[in-house]
Amino acid sequence: MTTSTAARTASSAVLALLASAQFLMTLDTSVMNVSIASVASDLHTTTVGIQTAITLYTLVMASLMLTGGKIGAKIGRRRAFNLGLVIYAGGSLTTALAPNLAVLIIGWSILEGIGAALILPSIVALIAGNFGKERRSAAYGMIAAAGAVAVTIGPIVGGAVTTYGSWRYVFVGEVVVAAVILLASRAIAEAPVTATGRFDLLGAVLSALGLCGVVLGVLKSSTWGFVRPKPSGPSLLGLSPVVFLIAGGLVLLWLFVRHERGLAARDREPLVTPGLARIPQVTSGLLGFMCQFFVQAGLFFVVPVYLSIVCGLSAFETGLRLIPLSISLLLAATLIPRLLPRASPRLIVQCGFGLTFIGTVIFIAGLDPKSGPEIVGLPMFVIGLGIGALASQLGAVTVSGAPDELAGEVGGLQNTMTNLGASLGTALAGAILFSALASQLLLGINASSDLSAELKQQATVQISQGVAIVSDAELQKALSASNLSSSEQAAIVSVNDAARATAMRDSMIAIAVVELGAIFLMRRFPKRAIGAPRAAEA
C-alpha cells in the first residue's frame, strides 16, 4: 500500500467516524417521534410528558451549542468530542433503563443534550483539522448527508424497533454505537488548543438563557399561540407567554453581544469572537444553514403528517416513502464535490434551494382530497437533490471563511442556527397547517347544505377551541358513534378531506416562499470555489 493510499484510507475512516457521530446525534431527534404513545404507556405517563422530554432535548442542545464549541477550543476538539460521547452514552443508558418520566428527562433531555452540544461543534472543527481545504466540501457534504438521512430513516428505525421489540433497544443501540466511535476515535487527529484565557462564564449564561428563551418560545408557539393565547394555553397579561419568552431571549442575546464586544475590546477572550459576524462568507453561510433547516424541518413535518394521517400509512411505511429523498440526497452531497470541484458555490447553493422549491411545487400540484401516497415519490427525490446540493457546499464554505482555529466557534454558531431554523420551520409549518385547517373547516361546514343550522353552530364552537388533523378512519369511527344521519356524516368527512388538503397546501406554499426567498438571500454567498484562484471570483 502506497503512502497516498494509506492516507486516503485513514481519512476515509475518520470521515466514517465523524459521519456516524453526526448520524447518531440527528437520529435522536426523529427516531422516537413515532413511538411516543408506547414510551408514555411504558412509563405510565402522558404523551404530553414525552413530548416535553423531546422539546427539552432540543432546548438543552441548542442553548449550549456556543458553550460546547468554546469548551472544545479550550480542552481540544477530540477530547471534547470524546467527552461528549461519554456523556451522551451515559444519557442513552440512563434513558434505556428509565423507570419513569423524571429519569427519562435526566437521561434523554439533559445528558444527551449536553453530549450533543459538545460533539456537534467538535465535528465541524475536526473536519477542518483532518482534511485539506480541497477535500472539505466532500467531507462536510457527507457529514450533512448523514444527518439528513438520519432524519428520514429515524421513523423506520423507531417504528420497527418499537413494533418488534421495545423502544428501549433504540437507546441501547445508541450506547453501543457511541462506544464503538469512542474506541476508534484515536484515528482522528487532534486539533490544537486555541483558547487559553479565562472561560467566559457570564457569556455562557447569557447565551444559554437567551437561546433557551427564543427556541422555547418558537417551539411552544404552535400550542400556546404566537401572540394571542390559544383557548387551551396559558395567558400572561392577555398575551401568549411566547411573546415574553422570545422578547426576553432577544434582550439576553443583545446583552450577550454587548458583553462579547466588551471583552474583545479589553483584549480578553470572549465566548464567541465578535469579528465572525463581520465576515460575509460566514454570515451568508449561517443564513443558508438557517434557511436549509427551516425548509427541511417544515417539509419533514408536513409530508409525514400527510403520509401517516391522510394516507393512513404506518410509521414504517411512512419512512419507506421518504427513501427517495435519502438516495438523491446522498448522491448529490457526495458526487457534486467530486464532479464539480471548481463550480461556483453560490450557483450550487442557489440551484439547491431552486430544486427544493421545484420539488415542493410538484408536491403542492399533486395535493387534492383524492391523492394517495404515490404523489410524494418524485417531489421527495427532487427535494433530496436540492438538500444534497446545499450539504455539499454550506459547511465547507462557511468554515473556510474563518481561520481554522475558529472552526469550533463557527461550528457552535452553525449548529445554533440549524436548531433555530429547524424550530422555526416546524413551528411555522404547524401554525399555518392548523390555522388553515380550522378556517377551511369553518368555511366548509357553514357552506354545506347537508348540515343543519344547529349542527353548524355546534361545530363552529368546537373548531374555535382548536382542531386536530385526523384520518378518515378516525373521523368515521367518531361519527358512527353519534346521532348524525349518514348524509351528515358523509358531508363532514368530505369537508374534512377538502380542508385538510387545502391546509397542507397552504403550509407547503409558505415553505416554498422561504425556498424562493433563500435563492435571493444567497447572492452574498461566495462565487469562488474553495482553493480556486482569486481570479475566479470576478
C-alpha positions in Angstrom: 0.0 0.0 0.0 1.4 3.4 -1.0 1.6 6.3 1.3 -1.1 8.2 -0.5 -3.4 5.2 -0.5 -2.8 4.7 3.2 -3.6 8.4 3.8 -6.8 8.2 1.9 -7.8 5.1 3.8 -7.1 6.8 7.1 -9.0 9.9 6.1 -12.0 7.8 5.0 -12.0 6.1 8.4 -12.0 9.5 10.1 -14.9 10.7 7.9 -16.8 7.5 8.6 -16.4 8.0 12.4 -17.5 11.7 12.3 -20.4 11.0 9.9 -21.5 8.2 12.3 -21.5 10.6 15.2 -23.5 13.2 13.2 -25.9 10.4 12.2 -26.3 9.4 15.9 -26.9 12.9 17.1 -29.5 13.6 14.5 -31.2 10.2 14.7 -32.2 11.0 18.3 -34.3 13.9 17.1 -36.5 11.8 14.9 -36.3 8.1 16.0 -38.8 8.3 18.9 -41.4 10.6 17.4 -43.3 7.6 16.1 -43.1 5.8 19.5 -44.4 8.5 21.8 -47.5 6.5 22.7 -45.5 3.4 23.5 -43.0 5.2 25.7 -45.8 7.1 27.5 -47.6 3.8 28.2 -44.4 2.0 29.4 -43.5 4.8 31.8 -47.1 5.4 33.0 -47.1 9.0 31.9 -48.8 11.0 29.2 -47.9 11.8 25.6 -47.6 15.4 26.7 -44.8 14.4 29.1 -42.9 12.6 26.4 -43.3 15.5 24.0 -41.9 17.7 26.8 -38.8 15.5 27.0 -38.3 15.8 23.3 -38.7 19.6 23.5 -36.2 19.8 26.4 -33.6 17.8 24.4 -33.8 20.3 21.6 -33.7 23.1 24.1 -30.6 21.9 26.0 -28.7 21.1 22.9 -29.5 24.4 21.2 -28.8 26.6 24.2 -25.4 25.0 25.0 -24.1 24.8 21.4 -21.9 28.0 21.7 -20.6 26.9 25.0 -19.8 23.5 23.7 -17.8 25.0 20.8 -15.7 27.1 23.2 -15.0 24.1 25.6 -13.6 22.3 22.6 -11.3 25.2 21.9 -10.0 25.0 25.5 -9.6 21.3 26.0 -9.0 20.1 22.5 -11.6 19.2 19.8 -11.0 15.4 20.0 -11.1 15.5 23.8 -14.4 17.5 23.8 -15.7 15.0 21.1 -14.8 12.0 23.3 -16.2 13.7 26.5 -19.4 14.4 24.6 -19.6 10.7 23.5 -19.2 9.5 27.1 -21.9 11.9 28.4 -24.2 11.0 25.5 -23.7 7.3 26.0 -24.4 7.7 29.8 -27.6 9.6 28.9 -28.6 6.9 26.4 -28.0 4.2 29.0 -30.0 6.1 31.6 -32.9 6.5 29.1 -32.9 2.8 28.2 -33.2 1.9 31.9 -35.6 4.8 32.8 -38.4 3.6 35.2 -40.3 6.9 35.0 -40.5 10.3 33.1 -38.2 12.1 35.5 -35.3 9.7 34.8 -36.1 9.8 31.1 -35.7 13.6 31.1 -32.4 13.4 33.0 -31.0 10.8 30.6 -32.5 11.9 27.3 -33.2 15.6 27.6 -30.3 16.7 29.8 -27.4 14.3 29.5 -27.8 13.6 25.8 -28.4 17.3 25.1 -25.2 18.2 26.8 -23.3 15.5 25.0 -24.6 16.6 21.6 -23.6 20.2 22.4 -20.0 19.1 22.9 -20.0 16.7 19.9 -21.6 18.7 17.1 -19.3 21.8 17.1 -16.3 19.4 17.5 -17.3 17.5 14.4 -17.1 20.8 12.4 -13.7 21.6 13.8 -12.3 18.1 13.4 -13.2 18.1 9.7 -11.2 21.3 9.3 -8.3 19.8 11.2 -8.2 16.5 9.5 -8.9 17.4 5.8 -7.3 19.8 3.5 -9.4 22.6 2.0 -9.7 20.8 -1.3 -11.4 17.9 0.4 -13.6 19.7 2.9 -16.6 20.2 0.6 -16.9 16.4 0.1 -16.3 15.8 3.8 -18.8 18.4 5.0 -21.3 17.1 2.4 -21.0 13.6 3.8 -21.5 14.9 7.3 -24.6 16.9 6.4 -25.9 14.0 4.3 -25.5 11.6 7.3 -27.6 14.0 9.4 -30.3 14.4 6.8 -30.5 10.7 6.2 -30.9 10.1 9.9 -34.0 12.3 9.9 -35.6 10.3 7.1 -34.8 6.8 8.4 -35.4 7.7 12.1 -39.2 6.8 11.8 -38.3 3.5 10.1 -35.9 2.5 12.9 -38.1 3.7 15.7 -41.2 2.2 14.3 -39.6 -1.2 13.5 -37.8 -1.5 16.9 -40.8 -0.4 18.9 -43.1 -2.7 16.9 -41.0 -5.8 17.1 -39.1 -5.2 20.3 -39.0 -2.3 22.7 -38.3 1.4 22.3 -35.6 0.9 25.0 -33.5 -1.1 22.4 -33.0 2.1 20.4 -31.1 3.7 23.3 -29.2 0.5 24.0 -28.1 0.7 20.3 -27.0 4.3 20.8 -24.8 3.3 23.7 -23.1 0.6 21.5 -22.6 2.9 18.6 -21.2 5.7 20.8 -18.8 3.2 22.4 -17.5 2.0 19.0 -16.9 5.6 17.9 -15.1 6.4 21.1 -12.8 3.3 20.9 -12.0 4.1 17.3 -11.5 7.9 17.8 -7.7 7.6 18.1 -7.7 7.7 14.3 -8.9 11.3 14.4 -6.1 13.8 14.5 -6.4 16.3 17.4 -6.9 19.9 16.6 -4.6 22.1 18.8 -6.0 24.0 21.7 -6.8 27.6 20.5 -8.3 29.2 23.7 -6.1 29.7 26.8 -7.7 32.6 28.6 -10.3 32.6 31.3 -13.6 31.0 30.4 -16.4 33.5 29.7 -18.9 32.2 32.3 -21.2 35.2 32.1 -21.2 35.0 28.3 -22.1 31.3 28.5 -25.0 32.0 30.9 -26.3 34.9 28.8 -26.2 32.9 25.5 -27.7 29.8 27.1 -30.6 31.7 28.7 -31.2 33.9 25.6 -31.2 31.0 23.2 -33.3 29.0 25.6 -36.0 31.7 25.6 -36.1 32.2 21.8 -36.1 28.5 21.0 -38.6 27.5 23.7 -40.9 30.4 22.5 -40.7 29.2 19.0 -41.3 25.5 19.9 -44.3 26.4 22.1 -45.9 28.8 19.7 -48.0 26.1 18.0 -49.6 25.0 21.3 -49.7 28.3 23.2 -50.3 30.7 20.4 -47.8 33.2 19.0 -49.3 36.5 20.2 -52.9 35.7 21.3 -53.1 32.8 23.7 -54.9 29.7 22.5 -58.1 28.6 24.4 -56.2 25.6 25.9 -52.9 27.5 26.5 -51.6 29.8 29.3 -52.0 33.5 29.3 -49.9 36.4 30.7 -51.3 39.9 30.6 -53.7 38.8 27.9 -50.9 37.6 25.7 -49.3 34.2 25.0 -46.2 33.5 27.1 -44.4 33.0 23.7 -44.2 36.8 23.3 -42.4 37.2 26.6 -40.1 34.2 26.1 -38.9 35.4 22.6 -38.7 39.1 23.7 -36.8 38.2 26.9 -34.5 35.8 24.9 -33.7 38.5 22.3 -32.9 41.0 25.1 -30.5 38.5 26.7 -28.8 37.8 23.4 -28.4 41.5 22.8 -26.7 41.8 26.2 -24.6 38.8 25.3 -23.4 40.5 22.1 -22.6 43.7 24.0 -20.7 41.7 26.6 -18.7 39.8 24.0 -17.7 43.0 22.3 -16.6 44.5 25.6 -14.4 41.5 26.3 -12.8 41.7 22.9 -12.2 45.5 23.3 -10.4 44.8 26.6 -8.2 42.0 24.9 -10.0 39.3 27.0 -11.2 36.0 25.5 -14.9 36.1 24.6 -17.1 33.0 24.2 -17.6 33.8 20.5 -15.2 36.1 18.5 -17.3 39.1 17.6 -15.4 39.6 14.3 -17.0 36.4 13.0 -20.3 38.2 12.5 -18.5 40.7 10.2 -17.2 38.0 7.8 -19.6 38.0 4.8 -18.7 34.4 3.9 -19.6 33.2 7.5 -22.7 35.3 7.9 -24.1 34.3 4.5 -23.3 30.6 5.2 -25.0 30.7 8.6 -28.1 32.3 6.9 -28.0 29.5 4.4 -27.9 26.9 7.2 -30.9 28.5 8.9 -32.9 28.6 5.6 -32.0 25.0 4.8 -33.1 23.6 8.2 -36.2 25.8 8.2 -37.2 24.2 4.9 -36.0 20.7 5.9 -37.9 20.7 9.2 -41.1 22.2 7.6 -41.1 19.5 4.9 -40.4 16.7 7.4 -43.3 17.9 9.5 -45.9 18.2 6.7 -45.0 15.3 4.5 -45.0 12.6 7.3 -48.4 14.0 8.5 -49.8 13.6 5.0 -48.5 10.1 4.7 -49.4 8.8 8.2 -52.7 10.6 8.7 -54.2 11.4 5.3 -53.0 8.3 3.6 -53.1 6.1 6.8 -49.6 4.6 6.5 -47.8 3.1 9.4 -44.6 4.7 10.7 -42.6 2.1 8.9 -44.4 2.6 5.6 -44.1 6.4 6.1 -40.3 6.1 6.4 -40.1 3.9 3.3 -41.9 6.6 1.3 -39.1 9.0 2.2 -36.3 6.8 1.0 -36.1 8.5 -2.5 -35.1 11.7 -0.6 -32.3 9.9 1.2 -31.0 8.3 -2.0 -30.9 11.5 -4.0 -29.5 13.5 -1.1 -26.6 11.1 -0.7 -25.9 11.2 -4.4 -25.9 15.0 -4.7 -23.9 15.5 -1.5 -21.1 13.1 -2.4 -21.0 13.5 -6.2 -21.2 17.3 -6.6 -17.8 17.9 -4.9 -16.2 15.2 -7.0 -17.7 16.0 -10.4 -17.8 19.8 -10.0 -14.9 20.7 -7.7 -14.4 24.2 -9.3 -18.1 25.1 -9.7 -19.4 28.3 -8.1 -20.6 27.5 -4.5 -23.1 30.3 -4.9 -24.6 28.8 -8.0 -24.8 25.3 -6.5 -26.5 26.6 -3.3 -28.9 28.7 -5.3 -29.7 25.7 -7.5 -30.1 23.6 -4.3 -32.8 25.9 -3.0 -34.3 26.1 -6.5 -34.6 22.3 -6.6 -36.3 22.2 -3.2 -38.7 24.8 -4.5 -39.4 22.8 -7.6 -40.0 19.6 -5.5 -42.3 21.5 -3.1 -44.3 22.9 -6.1 -44.6 19.4 -7.6 -46.0 18.1 -4.2 -48.4 21.0 -4.0 -49.7 20.4 -7.5 -50.5 16.8 -6.7 -52.4 17.5 -3.5 -56.1 17.0 -3.6 -58.6 15.1 -1.3 -58.3 12.0 -3.5 -54.5 11.8 -3.9 -52.5 9.0 -2.3 -49.0 8.3 -1.1 -47.7 7.8 -4.6 -47.6 11.6 -5.1 -44.6 12.0 -2.8 -42.0 9.9 -4.7 -41.0 12.4 -7.4 -41.0 15.6 -5.2 -39.0 13.8 -2.5 -36.4 12.8 -5.0 -36.1 16.3 -6.3 -36.0 17.9 -2.8 -33.3 15.4 -1.8 -31.2 16.6 -4.8 -31.6 20.1 -3.5 -30.7 19.4 0.1 -27.8 17.3 -1.1 -26.5 20.3 -3.2 -26.8 22.5 -0.1 -25.0 20.0 2.1 -22.1 19.8 -0.4 -21.3 23.5 0.0 -22.6 25.2 3.1 -20.4 23.6 5.7 -17.1 23.8 3.8 -17.6 27.3 2.5 -18.8 28.7 5.8 -16.0 27.3 7.9 -13.3 28.2 5.3 -14.3 31.9 5.8 -12.7 31.9 9.2 -9.3 30.8 10.4 -9.0 27.1 11.2 -8.5 27.9 14.9 -12.0 29.4 15.0 -13.6 26.4 13.3 -15.2 25.2 16.6 -16.8 28.6 17.2 -18.1 28.6 13.7 -19.4 25.0 14.4 -21.2 26.3 17.5 -22.8 29.1 15.6 -23.7 26.8 12.7 -25.4 24.3 14.9 -27.2 27.1 16.8 -28.6 28.4 13.5 -29.6 24.9 12.3 -31.5 24.3 15.6 -33.2 27.8 15.4 -34.1 27.2 11.7 -35.5 23.8 12.4 -37.6 25.1 15.3 -38.9 28.0 13.2 -39.7 25.7 10.3 -41.6 23.2 12.4 -43.5 26.0 14.3 -44.5 27.9 11.1 -45.5 24.8 9.2 -47.6 23.6 12.1 -49.1 27.0 12.8 -50.2 27.5 9.2 -51.4 23.9 8.9 -53.7 24.1 11.9 -54.9 27.6 11.4 -55.7 26.9 7.8 -57.4 23.7 8.7 -59.7 25.5 11.2 -60.6 28.2 8.8 -61.3 25.8 6.0 -63.4 23.6 8.2 -65.5 26.6 9.3 -66.0 27.7 5.7 -66.8 24.2 4.5 -69.2 23.3 7.3 -71.1 26.6 7.1 -71.3 26.3 3.3 -72.7 22.7 3.4 -76.4 22.3 2.6 -76.4 18.8 4.2 -75.9 20.1 7.7 -78.4 21.7 10.0 -78.0 25.2 11.4 -77.8 23.7 14.9 -75.0 21.3 13.9 -73.1 24.2 12.2 -73.3 26.2 15.4 -72.0 23.3 17.5 -69.2 22.7 15.0 -68.2 26.4 15.0 -67.9 26.4 18.8 -65.8 23.2 18.8 -63.5 24.4 16.0 -62.9 27.7 17.7 -61.4 25.8 20.6 -58.8 24.1 18.5 -58.6 21.4 15.8 -56.5 18.3 15.1 -55.7 16.6 11.9 -57.4 13.2 11.9 -57.6 10.4 9.4 -60.8 9.4 7.6 -61.0 6.2 9.6 -60.7 8.0 13.0 -63.3 10.6 11.9 -65.7 8.0 10.6 -65.4 6.0 13.8 -66.2 9.0 15.9 -69.1 10.0 13.7 -70.6 6.5 13.7 -71.0 6.7 17.5 -73.0 10.0 17.1 -76.7 10.5 16.3 -75.9 12.1 12.9 -77.5 10.8 9.7 -75.4 9.0 7.1 -75.7 12.1 4.8 -74.5 14.4 7.6 -71.6 12.1 8.3 -70.6 11.9 4.7 -70.8 15.7 4.4 -68.5 16.2 7.4 -66.0 13.6 6.0 -66.0 15.4 2.7 -65.5 18.8 4.3 -62.6 17.4 6.4 -60.9 16.0 3.3 -61.1 19.2 1.4 -60.0 21.3 4.4 -57.1 19.0 5.1 -55.8 19.2 1.6 -56.1 23.0 1.5 -54.4 23.4 4.9 -51.4 21.2 3.8 -51.2 23.2 0.5 -51.1 26.5 2.4 -48.4 25.2 4.7 -46.3 24.0 1.8 -46.8 27.3 0.0 -45.2 29.0 3.0 -42.2 26.7 2.8 -42.0 27.3 -1.0 -41.9 31.1 -0.3 -38.9 30.6 2.0 -37.2 28.4 -0.5 -37.7 31.1 -3.2 -36.5 33.9 -0.9 -33.4 31.9 0.1 -32.3 31.9 -3.6 -32.1 35.6 -3.5 -30.6 35.7 0.1 -27.7 33.6 -1.2 -26.5 36.4 -3.5 -23.7 37.2 -1.0 -22.5 33.6 -0.8 -19.1 33.2 -2.4 -18.7 32.5 -6.1 -15.1 31.2 -5.8 -14.7 27.5 -5.1 -12.5 26.6 -2.1 -8.9 26.5 -3.2 -9.7 28.2 -6.6 -7.6 31.1 -7.7 -8.8 34.6 -6.8 -9.5 35.4 -10.4 -12.4 33.1 -10.4 -14.3 35.4 -8.0 -14.6 38.1 -10.7 
